[in-house]
Amino acid sequence: MPDVKRKILWSVLVTGTALASLSAMPARADDPAGTPPAAPAAPAAAAPAAPSADLLARGEYIATAGDCVACHTAPGGKAFAGGLRITTPMGDVVSTNITPDPDHGIGKYTEEDFEKAVRHGIRRDGSRLYPAMPYVSYSGMTDDDVKAMYAWFMHGVKPVAVTPPVTELNFPANLRITMAVWNLVAGSVSPETGDSATYDKMRRGRYLANALEHCGTCHTPRNMMLSEEQDSYLAGAPLLGWYAPNITSSKTSGIGTWSEDNLVTYLKTGHVAGLSQAAGPMGEAVEHSTSHLTDDDLHALAAYILQVPAKEDEAEHSPRAQFGQALDVPDIRSGELTRIDKLDEMTGPHIYDANCAACHGGDGAGTSDHYAPSLFHNSVVGSAHPDDLIMTVLNGVDRTAGGLHAYMPGFDHGSDVQRLSNTEIAALVNYVTSTFGSGDHGVTPDQVEKMRKQLPKTP
């Protein structure tokens, strides 16, 4: 984030702190001075009836569509137990335990408490959630869907007695009350009404995209106050080192050349031969969320996204998936052996031959079954934004969706295959994009290092 944006954001947060200090603080429940005399104990109420199987099933489906598990599960951790670190300009936000454990999770939340957290970003203790939790999008959820999701989290999720580390951000973002001011800037949407399961195709698609799947959270650029620019809805934005691409109906900058079936296949499996494949945050969204939606919902979501008004990217002048062709050049290998103790960094073509050609082919065509995708006619390689290719080389791919498992090892410092330096990764990415994609983007080692710092971290 440019320094000017950071300074402006800080000024807003400081202003929020000042405004918050003008309001009276409520008495704490454990403060004797603010505690009224104890009332006589009321008769024990009858235990509430267990939710029906249909309500639980609906709640699980809504939670899956909302992709709650992606942020509230740390790598290698238990589902919904929190602990994932989400990088922000102010520090790392650590996701919380949202299992029904009463001491470590949300087991003491009433349905009203839950609704305030999900749709308004307010915790049970009254403090504000950070917008890493997409409550701005979830504010559009229907009452019935919130009720169903609450029932499932309380009765369908296994409690986990683990408390993740506390989020510690830089001042003034460490003062959660400042989020009240940010909320005034970011705004919210009114909850949808009626039974969302009965919506017509386009309304259902809009509901899925805007509320549950919260597509705009990643794919919509943000202004200097870090709120979404609604006039550039789904026009593409940087995200934790990755780049969530333009997915408007633009035929040059977006996915306007995709068919509804193309997009449904992508959302179901994470891969469409000759177009694209999902990795990083989108790979997680496909694996944990969209691949579990019904076909009707996938078609509704795809139909809605494909009619979003086109927004052009001045850096994109041709469809990302139409660049390149198979490489037809002599084998660069000379037959000369390379000493194992030779520490010279290799050039782009040699790095590709040593680490990529075995799967993607010397000509870049991939495998015949498309398990290893072609590097030409590939929207990641053809993008004017090389971020996703850099992050894929660093992070690799590991997703299971639609009954298919896709795997590619990463080449960062923790790689079990080959640990490439920043200089080597920059050379490799520039070679791949210039040979099979939209051209040499002049990626530098410093650029790779900045993205390396965005890789997922655990507490």
C-alpha positions as CSV (number, residue, x, y, z in Angstrom):
1,M,0.0,0.0,0.0
2,P,1.5,3.4,-0.9
3,D,2.5,5.5,2.1
4,V,0.0,8.2,1.3
5,K,-2.9,5.7,1.6
6,R,-1.5,4.3,4.8
7,K,-1.2,7.8,6.3
8,I,-4.8,8.7,5.3
9,L,-6.1,5.4,6.8
10,W,-4.2,6.1,10.0
11,S,-5.7,9.6,10.2
12,V,-9.2,8.1,9.8
13,L,-8.5,5.6,12.6
14,V,-7.1,8.3,14.8
15,T,-10.2,10.4,14.2
16,G,-12.3,7.4,15.1
17,T,-10.4,7.0,18.3
18,A,-11.0,10.6,19.3
19,L,-14.7,10.4,18.5
20,A,-15.0,7.2,20.4
21,S,-13.5,8.8,23.5
22,L,-16.3,11.3,23.6
23,S,-18.9,8.6,24.2
24,A,-19.6,7.2,27.6
25,M,-18.3,3.8,28.2
26,P,-20.9,1.3,29.5
27,A,-20.4,-0.2,32.9
28,R,-18.7,-3.6,32.9
29,A,-20.7,-6.5,34.0
30,D,-18.0,-7.4,36.5
31,D,-17.8,-3.8,37.9
32,P,-19.6,-3.7,41.3
33,A,-20.4,0.0,40.8
34,G,-22.2,-0.7,37.6
35,T,-24.0,-3.9,38.7
36,P,-27.6,-3.7,39.9
37,P,-28.7,-5.8,42.9
38,A,-29.2,-9.4,42.1
39,A,-32.7,-10.4,41.2
40,P,-34.3,-13.5,42.6
41,A,-33.4,-16.6,40.6
42,A,-36.0,-17.4,37.9
43,P,-37.3,-20.9,37.5
44,A,-35.2,-23.0,35.1
45,A,-36.4,-22.7,31.6
46,A,-37.0,-25.8,29.5
47,A,-34.2,-26.8,27.2
48,P,-34.8,-25.5,23.6
49,A,-35.7,-28.1,21.1
50,A,-32.9,-29.4,18.9
51,P,-32.9,-27.9,15.4
52,S,-34.3,-30.1,12.7
53,A,-32.1,-32.0,10.3
54,D,-33.3,-29.8,7.4
55,L,-32.3,-26.6,9.3
56,L,-28.9,-28.1,10.1
57,A,-28.4,-29.1,6.4
58,R,-29.3,-25.6,5.3
59,G,-27.0,-24.0,7.8
60,E,-24.1,-26.2,6.7
61,Y,-24.7,-25.3,3.1
62,I,-24.9,-21.6,3.9
63,A,-21.6,-21.8,5.9
64,T,-20.0,-23.6,3.0
65,A,-21.2,-21.0,0.5
66,G,-19.8,-18.3,2.8
67,D,-16.5,-20.2,2.8
68,C,-16.1,-19.7,6.6
69,V,-13.6,-22.6,6.9
70,A,-11.0,-20.9,4.7
71,C,-10.2,-18.1,7.1
72,H,-11.1,-19.8,10.4
73,T,-8.8,-22.8,9.9
74,A,-5.0,-22.6,10.1
75,P,-2.9,-24.8,7.8
76,G,-2.8,-28.2,9.5
77,G,-5.3,-27.0,12.2
78,K,-8.8,-28.2,13.1
79,A,-11.7,-26.9,11.2
80,F,-13.1,-23.6,12.4
81,A,-10.6,-23.4,15.3
82,G,-9.0,-20.3,14.0
83,G,-5.3,-19.4,14.0
84,L,-4.8,-18.3,10.4
85,R,-2.8,-15.2,10.0
86,I,-4.1,-12.7,7.5
87,T,-1.6,-10.0,6.5
88,T,-2.8,-6.4,6.5
89,P,-0.9,-3.0,6.3
90,M,-1.3,-2.7,10.0
91,G,-0.1,-6.1,11.0
92,D,-1.4,-9.7,11.0
93,V,-5.1,-10.4,11.9
94,V,-5.4,-13.8,13.5
95,S,-8.7,-15.6,12.9
96,T,-10.7,-16.7,15.9
97,N,-12.1,-20.0,17.0
98,I,-15.7,-20.2,15.8
99,T,-16.5,-23.7,17.1
100,P,-19.2,-24.0,19.8
101,D,-16.7,-24.4,22.6
102,P,-18.0,-22.1,25.4
103,D,-14.6,-21.0,26.6
104,H,-12.5,-20.9,23.5
105,G,-15.1,-20.4,20.7
106,I,-18.6,-19.0,20.3
107,G,-20.4,-21.5,22.5
108,K,-21.9,-18.7,24.6
109,Y,-23.2,-16.7,21.7
110,T,-26.9,-16.3,21.5
111,E,-28.5,-16.1,18.0
112,E,-28.7,-12.4,18.5
113,D,-25.0,-12.2,19.3
114,F,-24.2,-14.4,16.3
115,E,-26.2,-12.1,14.0
116,K,-24.5,-9.0,15.2
117,A,-21.1,-10.6,14.5
118,V,-21.9,-11.9,11.1
119,R,-23.9,-9.0,9.7
120,H,-22.5,-6.0,11.7
121,G,-19.0,-7.0,12.8
122,I,-19.7,-6.7,16.5
123,R,-18.5,-9.3,18.9
124,R,-20.4,-10.7,21.9
125,D,-18.4,-8.4,24.2
126,G,-19.4,-5.3,22.1
127,S,-16.0,-4.8,20.5
128,R,-15.6,-4.5,16.8
129,L,-14.4,-7.1,14.4
130,Y,-11.8,-6.2,11.8
131,P,-13.0,-6.2,8.2
132,A,-10.8,-9.2,7.4
133,M,-14.1,-10.8,8.4
134,P,-16.3,-9.9,5.4
135,Y,-19.3,-8.8,7.4
136,V,-19.9,-5.9,5.0
137,S,-20.9,-8.6,2.4
138,Y,-22.6,-10.9,5.0
139,S,-24.8,-8.0,6.0
140,G,-26.9,-8.9,2.9
141,M,-27.8,-12.3,4.2
142,T,-31.4,-13.1,4.9
143,D,-32.7,-13.6,8.5
144,D,-33.5,-17.3,7.7
145,D,-30.0,-18.0,6.4
146,V,-28.3,-16.4,9.5
147,K,-30.6,-18.5,11.7
148,A,-29.8,-21.7,9.9
149,M,-26.1,-21.0,10.0
150,Y,-26.2,-20.3,13.7
151,A,-28.0,-23.6,14.3
152,W,-25.4,-25.5,12.4
153,F,-22.4,-23.9,14.1
154,M,-24.0,-24.6,17.5
155,H,-25.1,-28.1,16.8
156,G,-23.3,-29.4,13.8
157,V,-19.7,-28.3,14.4
158,K,-17.4,-30.1,16.8
159,P,-16.1,-27.9,19.7
160,V,-12.4,-27.4,19.8
161,A,-10.7,-26.2,23.0
162,V,-8.1,-24.0,21.5
163,T,-7.6,-20.3,21.8
164,P,-5.6,-18.8,18.9
165,P,-3.1,-15.9,19.6
166,V,-4.7,-12.5,20.1
167,T,-4.5,-10.1,17.1
168,E,-2.0,-7.4,17.8
169,L,-2.0,-4.5,15.2
170,N,-0.1,-1.3,15.1
171,F,-1.6,1.9,16.7
172,P,-4.2,3.1,16.1
173,A,-5.6,0.0,14.4
174,N,-5.2,-1.9,17.7
175,L,-8.1,0.2,19.0
176,R,-11.0,-1.8,17.7
177,I,-13.5,1.1,18.3
178,T,-11.9,2.8,15.3
179,M,-13.6,0.2,13.1
180,A,-16.9,2.0,13.9
181,V,-15.7,5.0,11.9
182,W,-14.4,2.7,9.1
183,N,-17.9,1.1,8.9
184,L,-19.4,4.5,8.2
185,V,-17.0,4.8,5.2
186,A,-17.4,1.2,4.0
187,G,-21.2,1.1,4.4
188,S,-23.3,-2.0,4.3
189,V,-26.3,-3.4,2.4
190,S,-29.7,-4.2,3.7
191,P,-30.4,-7.8,4.3
192,E,-32.2,-9.6,1.5
193,T,-35.8,-10.6,2.3
194,G,-37.8,-13.8,1.9
195,D,-36.6,-17.3,1.4
196,S,-33.3,-17.2,-0.6
197,A,-33.9,-20.8,-1.8
198,T,-36.9,-19.6,-3.8
199,Y,-35.2,-16.7,-5.6
200,D,-35.2,-16.7,-9.4
201,K,-31.9,-17.5,-11.2
202,M,-30.6,-14.0,-11.5
203,R,-31.6,-12.9,-8.0
204,R,-30.1,-16.1,-6.5
205,G,-26.9,-15.4,-8.4
206,R,-26.7,-11.9,-7.1
207,Y,-27.3,-13.1,-3.6
208,L,-24.6,-15.7,-3.9
209,A,-22.1,-13.4,-5.4
210,N,-22.6,-10.4,-3.2
211,A,-23.6,-11.9,0.2
212,L,-22.4,-15.5,0.6
213,E,-19.5,-15.9,-1.7
214,H,-18.5,-12.2,-1.2
215,C,-16.8,-12.1,-4.6
216,G,-16.3,-8.3,-4.4
217,T,-14.2,-8.7,-1.2
218,C,-11.3,-9.9,-3.3
219,H,-12.1,-8.9,-6.9
220,T,-13.2,-5.3,-6.3
221,P,-10.4,-2.6,-6.0
222,R,-10.4,-0.5,-2.8
223,N,-10.1,3.2,-2.3
224,M,-7.7,5.0,0.0
225,M,-10.0,4.2,2.9
226,L,-9.8,0.5,2.0
227,S,-13.5,0.3,1.2
228,E,-14.7,-1.3,-2.0
229,E,-15.0,1.0,-5.1
230,Q,-18.5,0.0,-6.1
231,D,-18.2,1.7,-9.5
232,S,-15.4,-0.7,-10.3
233,Y,-17.2,-3.8,-9.0
234,L,-15.2,-7.0,-9.8
235,A,-12.6,-5.1,-11.8
236,G,-9.6,-6.8,-10.2
237,A,-7.5,-6.1,-7.1
238,P,-4.3,-7.1,-5.3
239,L,-4.8,-9.6,-2.5
240,L,-2.2,-11.0,-0.1
241,G,0.5,-11.1,-2.8
242,W,-1.9,-12.5,-5.4
243,Y,-4.0,-10.6,-7.9
244,A,-7.7,-11.3,-7.9
245,P,-8.3,-10.7,-11.7
246,N,-11.0,-8.6,-13.4
247,I,-14.0,-10.9,-13.8
248,T,-16.4,-8.4,-15.3
249,S,-18.0,-9.0,-18.7
250,S,-15.1,-7.2,-20.5
251,K,-13.9,-9.3,-23.5
252,T,-10.4,-8.0,-23.2
253,S,-9.8,-7.3,-19.5
254,G,-12.4,-9.7,-17.9
255,I,-14.0,-13.0,-18.7
256,G,-16.5,-11.8,-21.3
257,T,-15.3,-14.5,-23.7
258,W,-16.2,-17.3,-21.2
259,S,-19.4,-19.2,-21.5
260,E,-21.7,-19.9,-18.5
261,D,-20.6,-23.6,-18.7
262,N,-16.9,-22.5,-18.7
263,L,-17.4,-20.6,-15.5
264,V,-19.5,-23.3,-13.9
265,T,-16.7,-25.8,-14.7
266,Y,-14.1,-23.5,-13.2
267,L,-16.1,-23.0,-10.0
268,K,-16.7,-26.7,-9.7
269,T,-13.2,-28.0,-10.5
270,G,-10.8,-25.0,-10.5
271,H,-9.7,-25.8,-14.0
272,V,-10.8,-25.1,-17.5
273,A,-8.5,-26.3,-20.3
274,G,-7.3,-23.5,-22.5
275,L,-8.6,-20.8,-20.1
276,S,-7.4,-20.9,-16.5
277,Q,-6.8,-22.8,-13.3
278,A,-7.3,-21.8,-9.6
279,A,-4.5,-21.4,-7.1
280,G,-4.0,-19.5,-3.9
281,P,-7.1,-17.9,-2.3
282,M,-9.2,-18.8,-5.3
283,G,-8.1,-22.4,-5.2
284,E,-9.2,-22.5,-1.5
285,A,-12.5,-20.9,-2.4
286,V,-13.1,-23.6,-5.1
287,E,-12.0,-26.4,-2.9
288,H,-14.0,-25.4,0.3
289,S,-16.9,-23.5,-1.2
290,T,-17.9,-23.3,-4.8
291,S,-17.2,-27.0,-5.7
292,H,-19.9,-27.9,-3.1
293,L,-22.7,-25.8,-4.5
294,T,-25.5,-27.3,-6.4
295,D,-25.5,-27.1,-10.2
296,D,-28.4,-24.7,-10.1
297,D,-26.5,-22.4,-7.8
298,L,-23.4,-22.6,-9.8
299,H,-25.3,-21.7,-13.0
300,A,-27.1,-18.8,-11.1
301,L,-23.7,-17.5,-9.8
302,A,-22.1,-17.8,-13.2
303,A,-25.0,-16.2,-15.1
304,Y,-24.9,-13.2,-12.7
305,I,-21.2,-12.7,-12.8
306,L,-21.1,-12.8,-16.6
307,Q,-23.6,-10.0,-16.9
308,V,-21.7,-7.6,-14.6
309,P,-21.0,-4.4,-16.5
310,A,-17.6,-4.5,-18.3
311,K,-14.7,-2.6,-16.7
312,E,-11.5,-2.2,-18.7
313,D,-8.0,-2.5,-17.4
314,E,-5.6,-0.2,-19.2
315,A,-2.9,-2.9,-18.9
316,E,-5.0,-5.6,-20.5
317,H,-5.5,-5.2,-24.3
318,S,-6.2,-8.8,-25.3
319,P,-8.0,-11.7,-23.6
320,R,-5.6,-13.2,-21.1
321,A,-6.2,-16.7,-22.3
322,Q,-5.4,-16.1,-25.9
323,F,-1.7,-15.5,-25.7
324,G,1.1,-17.8,-26.8
325,Q,1.7,-21.0,-28.6
326,A,3.8,-24.2,-28.2
327,L,7.5,-23.5,-28.2
328,D,9.3,-24.9,-31.2
329,V,13.0,-24.6,-30.6
330,P,16.0,-27.0,-30.4
331,D,16.7,-28.6,-27.0
332,I,18.9,-26.3,-25.1
333,R,20.7,-29.1,-23.3
334,S,24.2,-29.5,-24.5
335,G,25.0,-32.9,-22.9
336,E,27.6,-31.3,-20.7
337,L,27.3,-32.3,-17.1
338,T,26.9,-29.5,-14.5
339,R,28.9,-29.9,-11.3
340,I,26.8,-30.4,-8.2
341,D,28.9,-27.8,-6.4
342,K,28.4,-25.1,-9.1
343,L,26.5,-22.3,-7.3
344,D,26.0,-19.9,-10.3
345,E,22.4,-18.9,-10.7
346,M,20.9,-20.2,-13.9
347,T,19.2,-18.3,-16.6
348,G,15.4,-18.4,-17.2
349,P,15.5,-21.1,-19.9
350,H,17.7,-23.3,-17.9
351,I,15.6,-22.9,-14.7
352,Y,12.5,-23.8,-16.7
353,D,14.2,-26.9,-18.2
354,A,15.5,-28.0,-14.8
355,N,12.3,-27.4,-12.8
356,C,9.2,-27.1,-15.0
357,A,9.7,-28.9,-18.3
358,A,9.2,-32.4,-16.8
359,C,5.5,-31.5,-16.2
360,H,4.7,-28.6,-18.5
361,G,6.8,-29.9,-21.3
362,G,9.7,-28.3,-23.1
363,D,7.2,-26.8,-25.5
364,G,4.9,-25.5,-22.6
365,A,1.9,-27.6,-23.8
366,G,1.4,-29.5,-20.5
367,T,0.2,-33.0,-20.2
368,S,-2.3,-34.6,-22.6
369,D,-4.8,-35.0,-19.8
370,H,-4.4,-31.4,-18.8
371,Y,-3.3,-32.4,-15.3
372,A,-0.3,-30.1,-15.8
373,P,-1.8,-27.2,-17.7
374,S,-0.6,-25.7,-20.8
375,L,1.4,-22.5,-20.2
376,F,0.1,-20.8,-23.4
377,H,-3.7,-20.1,-23.7
378,N,-3.5,-19.7,-20.0
379,S,-5.0,-16.7,-18.3
380,V,-2.4,-16.7,-15.4
381,V,0.6,-16.6,-17.8
382,G,-1.2,-14.2,-20.2
383,S,-2.2,-11.7,-17.5
384,A,-0.6,-8.2,-17.5
385,H,-0.3,-8.7,-13.8
386,P,2.5,-11.4,-13.1
387,D,1.6,-11.6,-9.4
388,D,-0.3,-14.9,-9.6
389,L,2.4,-16.6,-11.6
390,I,5.0,-15.5,-9.0
391,M,2.9,-16.6,-6.1
392,T,2.2,-20.0,-7.8
393,V,5.9,-20.6,-8.3
394,L,6.5,-19.7,-4.6
395,N,3.4,-21.4,-3.1
396,G,2.6,-24.2,-5.5
397,V,-0.9,-25.6,-6.0
398,D,-2.7,-28.1,-3.9
399,R,-6.5,-28.3,-4.3
400,T,-9.1,-31.0,-4.4
401,A,-12.3,-30.1,-6.2
402,G,-14.9,-31.9,-8.3
403,G,-13.3,-35.2,-7.5
404,L,-10.0,-34.0,-9.0
405,H,-6.7,-33.4,-7.1
406,A,-4.3,-30.9,-8.6
407,Y,-0.8,-30.5,-7.2
408,M,2.3,-28.6,-8.1
409,P,5.2,-28.1,-5.6
410,G,6.2,-24.7,-4.5
411,F,9.8,-23.4,-4.9
412,D,10.1,-21.1,-1.9
413,H,12.7,-21.4,0.9
414,G,10.7,-24.3,2.4
415,S,10.4,-26.3,-0.8
416,D,11.1,-30.1,-0.6
417,V,11.8,-30.0,-4.4
418,Q,14.0,-27.1,-5.3
419,R,14.5,-23.9,-3.4
420,L,14.8,-21.1,-5.9
421,S,16.2,-17.7,-5.0
422,N,14.4,-14.4,-5.7
423,T,16.7,-13.8,-8.7
424,E,16.0,-17.2,-10.1
425,I,12.2,-16.9,-9.7
426,A,12.2,-13.5,-11.3
427,A,14.2,-14.9,-14.3
428,L,11.9,-17.9,-14.5
429,V,8.7,-15.8,-14.5
430,N,10.0,-13.3,-17.1
431,Y,11.0,-16.3,-19.3
432,V,7.6,-18.0,-19.0
433,T,5.6,-14.8,-19.7
434,S,7.8,-13.7,-22.6
435,T,7.8,-17.2,-24.1
436,F,4.2,-18.3,-23.6
437,G,2.3,-15.3,-22.4
438,S,1.9,-11.5,-22.6
439,G,5.5,-10.6,-22.6
440,D,8.5,-10.0,-20.3
441,H,7.1,-7.9,-17.4
442,G,10.5,-7.1,-15.9
443,V,9.9,-8.9,-12.6
444,T,12.7,-8.1,-10.1
445,P,14.1,-10.0,-7.2
446,D,12.9,-7.3,-4.8
447,Q,9.3,-7.8,-6.2
448,V,9.6,-11.5,-5.5
449,E,10.9,-10.9,-2.0
450,K,7.9,-8.7,-1.2
451,M,5.5,-11.4,-2.4
452,R,7.5,-14.1,-0.5
453,K,6.6,-12.3,2.7
454,Q,2.9,-12.7,1.8
455,L,3.0,-16.5,1.9
456,P,0.6,-18.1,4.5
457,K,1.9,-18.0,8.1
458,T,0.7,-20.0,11.1
459,P,1.0,-18.8,14.7
